[in-house]
Amino acid sequence: MALHRVLPQVVEVVRSSGGRLGQPEGYAEVMSELPTLKGESVDNDGRRAIRSDADFWRVGSIASGFSGDAGRRRLSLLIQSRLPSPAETIQF
């Protein structure tokens, strides 16, 4: 759901940078910073760990903690912070 919230921004960045909406490479480029998301998790034994890359997105890890509408909204804002804005990528 959080990714669906940022899709309009991703589409606009792909379009403004001259990419084709039917080509996955444009989306991958725009979203290339998502693996840099990270957060701290605490396991059942109280051990803390920083989760990033694929571990950030795993079930039961950081991203799954953003539950409910408010959590999904916060996660989408976190994702948007890693995306370029369409204005930064406009090609004339």
N, C-alpha and C positions, 0 to 999 in steps of 0.2 A: 504494500500500500504506500509506503514512504517513497518508493521509486516511482510509482504512478504520479505522486504529487509533484515530483521534479521533472517529469517527462516533458511538459510544455517548455521549460527552460532549456532542456537538452535539445529538443527539436529546434528551437530558435537559434541556439548556438551552432548547431550543425548547418542550418540554412544560412545563417549570416557569415559563416566561414567558407561558404561555397560548396559544402558537402551535399551529397545526394541522400535524401531521406530513406531510400531503399537499400542503401549500402551500410552494413554493420560497422565498417571501419570508422566512419564518422562518429558514431555513437561511442565506440570504444575509445577514440581519442578524447572526446569531451569528458568521458567518465574515468579517464586514466588515473585520476588522483584518488579515487575511492579506496584503493588498497592502503592509502596512508592514514585512513581513519583508525583510531585506536582508543582503547578505554581500559579501565582497571576492573578486574573481576575478583571476587572472593569465593573460594570453594567452600565446601561443607566443613573443612577442617580449619577454616579461617585464614588460609594462605592467600595472599594477594598475588596477582599476576597481571601484567599488561598484555592485552590481546590486540593484535593487529593483523593485517593481511586477511587471509581466509578465516583465521580464528575469530576475528571480529564478527563475522557473519554467521558462524556456526550456530545451530540450534542450541539453546541453553547458554550462549555466550552473551556478549555485549549487545549486539543489535536486537536480539530477541527480548531483551529487557525493556525495550521501548514499546510497551504494550498499551492498548487502548488508543483512543483518538489523540489524546494529548501526547502520548509517547511517540506515536507515528508522526505527529506534527514536529516534535523536537528532532526526531531522526531525519526527517526531510530537510529541516533547517540545517542540520549538521552536514548532510549530503550537499545541499546547495552551497555551503561555505567552501566546498572543494571544487565547485564548477565555475568555469569562466562565465562572465555575463555576455549576453549577445552583443552589447555595445562594444565590448573589448575585441570582438572577433569580426566585425563587419568588414567585408571586402568590397571595394568599389571597382 
